[in-house]
């Protein structure tokens, strides 16, 4: 692939036909993803990642093309053999949503065995959309009268983004939170299929950890739940992992730790409309054993 600067320039200059064609090709790729693909295995909405090598983990980008360009440049992803795992919320809110989606799709097509795309609450199903939802307006402004076509096409793609990624005995990665009543990894893998009868997908996309809480409680977001450290402990034990890595929440420092060091939140963009001072991403050494998420702190890169 070309240099990061050339990739970003292509995304900025892409017209609506380029965007739609790229979305169609990416959709075909994701539809074909089943079973073993390089160093990971796709089981419906769950990605099992082998504990080998490195993964660059990216939190919410929300239309911030400059932050995405920085992460690509400084992580050295294009020149390495690392995986790149996106935790969702690529667009909406920020001014360059179409450009971020374009760049991410190019990465997936160029490196299908190295790029994993998780679903965020801003890529959720129609009954779980955030409010306000600016993406249709942004696409109209970016692409003119065909903006609605481009938006419909990208929404088709969202249904094939994955619910979660797991590294055996190490880390579970989701966008928002963990389903408090999940009984097996199958509940995670099939969360998009059991929605809305079950709340698993809603909790994966929308829930947040809370320190002063036992069990779950209503979320002020209006979707998902707030979950306590006891819920985190149970789910981590159930899935035989040591840490939860997630996005979803703006962090002034680019990251934060919750639940006795077991939950790491990454926020990988900065500036308006969140006005956080730093963004951050994680270079996860997949083979290293862990006891908690705090052990990942030396591998977080702030910018």
Backbone torsions as a table, in degrees:
resi	resn	phi	psi	omega
1	UNK	NA	154.5	178.4
2	UNK	-64.9	176.3	178.3
3	UNK	-65.6	161.3	179.9
4	UNK	-57.9	-43.7	-178.4
5	UNK	-61.0	-37.1	179.6
6	UNK	-72.1	-36.6	177.5
7	UNK	-63.9	-45.3	-179.8
8	UNK	-66.3	-40.0	177.6
9	UNK	-60.8	-41.7	177.6
10	UNK	-61.7	-42.4	179.7
11	UNK	-63.5	-40.8	-179.2
12	UNK	-68.1	-33.8	-176.1
13	UNK	-94.0	-4.6	-176.6
14	UNK	-63.2	137.7	174.8
15	UNK	-93.7	178.4	-173.5
16	UNK	-63.5	-36.5	179.4
17	UNK	-66.4	-40.0	175.8
18	UNK	-59.2	-45.1	-176.8
19	UNK	-64.1	-48.4	-178.6
20	UNK	-62.6	-43.1	179.4
21	UNK	-62.2	-42.0	179.7
22	UNK	-65.1	-41.0	178.9
23	UNK	-63.5	-39.9	179.4
24	UNK	-64.3	-41.9	179.3
25	UNK	-66.9	-39.2	179.0
26	UNK	-67.1	-38.7	177.6
27	UNK	-60.2	-43.4	177.7
28	UNK	-60.7	-41.8	179.8
29	UNK	-63.5	-46.5	-178.1
30	UNK	-67.8	-35.5	178.2
31	UNK	-63.8	-30.3	-178.8
32	UNK	-83.0	-12.5	-175.0
33	UNK	-71.3	105.2	175.2
34	UNK	-148.3	144.1	177.6
35	UNK	71.5	-153.6	-174.3
36	UNK	-76.6	129.6	178.5
37	UNK	-136.6	100.3	-177.5
38	UNK	61.0	-122.2	-176.9
39	UNK	-96.3	16.2	174.6
40	UNK	-140.6	164.5	-179.2
41	UNK	-126.8	130.9	-179.7
42	UNK	-101.0	119.7	177.2
43	UNK	-121.6	92.1	-175.1
44	UNK	56.4	-117.5	-178.1
45	UNK	-91.9	9.4	-179.4
46	UNK	-113.5	137.6	175.3
47	UNK	-113.3	121.2	174.9
48	UNK	-96.9	119.6	-175.2
49	UNK	-102.5	130.2	177.5
50	UNK	-67.7	142.0	179.0
51	UNK	-78.6	61.2	-177.4
52	UNK	-135.9	133.4	175.0
53	UNK	77.8	-148.1	-172.5
54	UNK	-129.0	148.0	171.2
55	UNK	-126.7	131.6	173.3
56	UNK	-92.0	116.8	-174.5
57	UNK	-105.2	124.7	-174.0
58	UNK	-117.1	126.8	176.8
59	UNK	-84.3	-155.2	-177.1
60	UNK	-59.0	133.0	175.9
61	UNK	-109.0	-34.9	173.1
62	UNK	46.0	54.6	172.5
63	UNK	71.0	19.5	178.3
64	UNK	-100.9	90.5	-175.3
65	UNK	-68.4	-29.2	179.5
66	UNK	-66.7	-41.9	178.3
67	UNK	-66.0	-41.3	178.5
68	UNK	-63.1	-42.6	177.8
69	UNK	-61.6	-41.1	179.2
70	UNK	-60.8	-46.7	-178.5
71	UNK	-62.1	-44.6	179.8
72	UNK	-62.6	-42.2	-177.7
73	UNK	-69.1	-49.8	-171.2
74	UNK	-83.1	-21.0	174.0
75	UNK	-80.1	-18.6	-178.3
76	UNK	70.0	23.3	-172.7
77	UNK	-55.9	-42.6	-175.1
78	UNK	-63.8	-26.1	-175.8
79	UNK	-102.4	-0.7	-176.5
80	UNK	-112.5	-175.5	178.1
81	UNK	-113.5	25.3	-179.2
82	UNK	-74.7	158.2	164.1
83	UNK	-82.0	158.0	169.2
84	UNK	-128.4	120.5	-177.4
85	UNK	-113.2	115.8	176.6
86	UNK	-93.2	133.1	-177.3
87	UNK	-91.8	7.6	176.3
88	UNK	101.9	175.8	-175.5
89	UNK	58.8	64.0	179.5
90	UNK	-79.2	-38.8	-175.4
91	UNK	-126.3	-168.9	-175.0
92	UNK	75.1	154.2	-178.0
93	UNK	71.1	-59.7	-178.1
94	UNK	-77.2	163.7	-171.6
95	UNK	-78.0	-17.4	-173.6
96	UNK	-118.0	47.0	-177.8
97	UNK	-62.5	-47.8	-178.4
98	UNK	-61.0	-38.8	-179.0
99	UNK	-67.9	-37.9	177.3
100	UNK	-66.0	-47.1	177.8
101	UNK	-59.8	-41.4	179.4
102	UNK	-59.8	-47.4	-178.5
103	UNK	-62.8	-43.7	-179.4
104	UNK	-64.7	-40.1	178.3
105	UNK	-64.8	-40.7	177.3
106	UNK	-61.1	-40.7	178.4
107	UNK	-63.2	-43.5	-178.8
108	UNK	-64.3	-40.6	-179.8
109	UNK	-71.6	-35.3	-179.8
110	UNK	-74.4	-34.2	-175.9
111	UNK	-131.2	64.5	-175.2
112	UNK	-61.5	-25.7	-179.6
113	UNK	-93.2	3.7	-177.7
114	UNK	-125.3	-11.5	-176.6
115	UNK	-114.0	128.1	179.6
116	UNK	-119.6	126.0	-176.1
117	UNK	-111.0	108.5	174.2
118	UNK	-90.1	160.6	-175.7
119	UNK	-96.4	132.7	174.8
120	UNK	-101.8	174.5	178.9
121	UNK	-67.7	-19.2	175.5
122	UNK	-85.9	0.5	170.9
123	UNK	-117.8	21.2	-174.9
124	UNK	-77.7	175.1	177.0
125	UNK	-67.5	168.0	-173.4
126	UNK	-57.3	-33.1	-177.3
127	UNK	-84.8	1.7	179.7
128	UNK	-127.1	28.2	-178.5
129	UNK	-73.2	144.4	176.2
130	UNK	-71.6	164.1	174.9
131	UNK	-132.2	131.0	-5.6
132	UNK	-71.8	155.9	178.6
133	UNK	-115.8	101.0	-169.9
134	UNK	-88.1	-10.2	-170.4
135	UNK	-57.7	-45.0	178.8
136	UNK	-59.4	-39.0	178.8
137	UNK	-67.5	-42.0	178.8
138	UNK	-62.1	-42.0	179.7
139	UNK	-67.2	-36.3	177.5
140	UNK	-64.4	-42.8	178.9
141	UNK	-67.2	-36.3	-176.7
142	UNK	-77.7	-40.4	-170.8
143	UNK	-115.9	0.3	177.6
144	UNK	74.5	-143.5	-172.2
145	UNK	-65.8	-19.4	177.3
146	UNK	-93.6	8.5	180.0
147	UNK	-61.2	-35.1	179.9
148	UNK	-68.7	-32.0	177.0
149	UNK	-66.4	-45.4	179.0
150	UNK	-62.7	-39.0	-179.7
151	UNK	-67.3	-42.2	177.8
152	UNK	-62.0	-39.0	-179.1
153	UNK	-66.5	-42.0	-179.3
154	UNK	-69.1	-32.2	177.7
155	UNK	-68.5	-31.5	172.9
156	UNK	-58.4	-38.9	-177.6
157	UNK	-66.2	-36.7	-174.6
158	UNK	-57.5	-33.6	-177.4
159	UNK	-64.9	-15.8	-179.1
160	UNK	-107.4	3.8	169.0
161	UNK	-71.5	150.8	-172.3
162	UNK	-85.8	157.1	-178.4
163	UNK	-80.4	-34.2	-174.3
164	UNK	-163.6	161.0	171.6
165	UNK	-129.5	144.9	-178.8
166	UNK	-135.9	137.6	172.2
167	UNK	-110.1	114.9	-171.8
168	UNK	-49.4	129.5	177.3
169	UNK	65.2	11.2	-176.3
170	UNK	-128.2	-73.3	-167.6
171	UNK	-137.5	139.0	167.1
172	UNK	-107.1	131.7	-179.8
173	UNK	-120.4	128.2	177.2
174	UNK	-140.4	175.4	176.1
175	UNK	-79.3	-53.2	-172.5
176	UNK	-111.1	-71.9	-174.7
177	UNK	-147.7	-169.8	-176.6
178	UNK	-112.0	139.9	177.7
179	UNK	-68.7	117.3	-171.6
180	UNK	-62.6	-29.3	-176.5
181	UNK	-104.3	13.9	177.9
182	UNK	-61.5	142.0	-179.4
183	UNK	-113.4	-15.7	-179.9
184	UNK	-161.0	169.5	176.2
185	UNK	-63.6	-22.6	177.1
186	UNK	-60.7	-34.8	178.2
187	UNK	-63.6	-33.6	176.6
188	UNK	-75.0	-46.9	-176.4
189	UNK	-62.1	-33.4	-175.4
190	UNK	-108.9	16.7	-176.4
191	UNK	-58.5	-35.9	180.0
192	UNK	-72.5	-22.8	-179.6
193	UNK	-85.4	-29.5	-178.8
194	UNK	-92.5	-4.6	176.8
195	UNK	-75.6	138.6	3.7
196	UNK	-96.2	6.8	-179.6
197	UNK	-60.0	-37.7	174.8
198	UNK	-109.0	154.3	-177.6
199	UNK	-93.4	10.0	-173.9
200	UNK	-58.5	-49.4	-178.1
201	UNK	-63.7	-42.6	178.5
202	UNK	-57.1	-43.8	-179.4
203	UNK	-69.5	-38.5	177.4
204	UNK	-60.7	-40.3	-175.3
205	UNK	-85.3	-27.5	-166.3
206	UNK	-120.9	-20.4	-169.8
207	UNK	-74.8	159.6	-178.9
208	UNK	-135.7	145.0	173.2
209	UNK	-71.7	148.9	178.1
210	UNK	-136.3	135.7	-174.1
211	UNK	-77.8	-41.3	-173.1
212	UNK	-96.9	51.5	-173.7
213	UNK	-149.2	142.4	170.6
214	UNK	-115.8	133.4	-175.7
215	UNK	77.5	-142.1	-179.0
216	UNK	-126.3	160.2	178.1
217	UNK	-147.7	166.0	177.0
218	UNK	-55.8	139.7	177.2
219	UNK	-97.0	134.6	176.4
220	UNK	-64.3	-12.2	176.8
221	UNK	-69.6	-20.6	-177.7
222	UNK	90.9	-2.8	175.9
223	UNK	-148.8	157.4	-176.4
224	UNK	70.2	-166.4	-177.7
225	UNK	-140.5	160.1	163.5
226	UNK	-88.6	135.8	-178.5
227	UNK	-128.1	143.0	-176.9
228	UNK	-88.8	175.4	-178.0
229	UNK	-63.1	-28.5	179.5
230	UNK	-66.8	-35.3	176.8
231	UNK	-66.7	-45.0	177.2
232	UNK	-57.8	-47.5	-179.1
233	UNK	-58.3	-45.4	-177.6
234	UNK	-63.8	-46.0	-177.0
235	UNK	-68.3	-40.3	178.4
236	UNK	-63.4	-40.7	176.6
237	UNK	-65.0	-43.8	-178.5
238	UNK	-59.0	-41.8	-176.9
239	UNK	-94.3	2.6	176.7
240	UNK	56.7	48.6	174.6
241	UNK	-129.1	166.8	-173.9
242	UNK	-105.9	-17.8	-174.1
243	UNK	-148.3	151.1	171.7
244	UNK	-110.0	126.8	175.6
245	UNK	-115.1	127.3	-173.9
246	UNK	-147.9	172.1	177.6
247	UNK	-116.9	-130.1	166.5
248	UNK	81.5	-35.0	-176.1
249	UNK	-110.8	128.0	172.7
250	UNK	-59.5	137.4	-179.8
251	UNK	-127.9	124.5	-178.2
252	UNK	-58.8	-34.9	-179.5
253	UNK	-94.1	2.3	-178.6
254	UNK	91.6	-15.4	178.4
255	UNK	-158.9	165.1	171.8
256	UNK	-155.9	161.4	179.6
257	UNK	-116.9	137.4	176.7
258	UNK	-131.9	170.7	169.4
259	UNK	53.6	60.1	175.0
260	UNK	57.5	37.5	175.9
261	UNK	81.0	14.1	-175.2
262	UNK	-102.3	-12.3	-178.8
263	UNK	-121.4	125.7	175.3
264	UNK	-113.5	126.0	174.4
265	UNK	-105.9	131.3	176.8
266	UNK	-114.6	137.0	174.1
267	UNK	-129.3	111.7	-164.8
268	UNK	-105.2	28.7	172.2
269	UNK	-142.3	166.9	180.0
270	UNK	-146.3	168.9	179.2
271	UNK	88.8	-168.3	-178.0
272	UNK	-59.8	143.9	3.6
273	UNK	-92.5	11.3	-178.0
274	UNK	-97.4	-26.5	174.8
275	UNK	59.3	31.8	173.2
276	UNK	-76.8	146.0	-175.4
277	UNK	-71.8	-36.5	-177.4
278	UNK	-129.0	151.8	163.4
279	UNK	-108.3	167.4	-178.6
280	UNK	-154.3	152.5	170.4
281	UNK	-137.9	166.7	-173.8
282	UNK	-119.6	133.4	169.6
283	UNK	-100.4	99.5	-172.8
284	UNK	-92.1	117.1	176.8
285	UNK	-82.8	102.6	-166.5
286	UNK	-65.6	-27.1	-177.4
287	UNK	-84.3	-15.1	-177.3
288	UNK	-72.9	134.7	175.2
289	UNK	-78.0	152.3	-176.2
290	UNK	-129.6	158.2	168.3
291	UNK	-114.5	-24.4	178.6
292	UNK	-165.4	175.2	-178.1
293	UNK	-71.8	-23.4	-179.7
294	UNK	-61.7	-27.1	178.3
295	UNK	-68.2	-12.3	178.5
296	UNK	-85.7	-12.7	-174.1
297	UNK	-56.5	-39.6	179.1
298	UNK	-65.4	-14.5	-176.6
299	UNK	-102.7	7.3	176.1
300	UNK	-87.6	134.7	179.5
301	UNK	-113.2	116.6	178.7
302	UNK	-95.7	153.2	176.7
303	UNK	-146.0	NA	NA
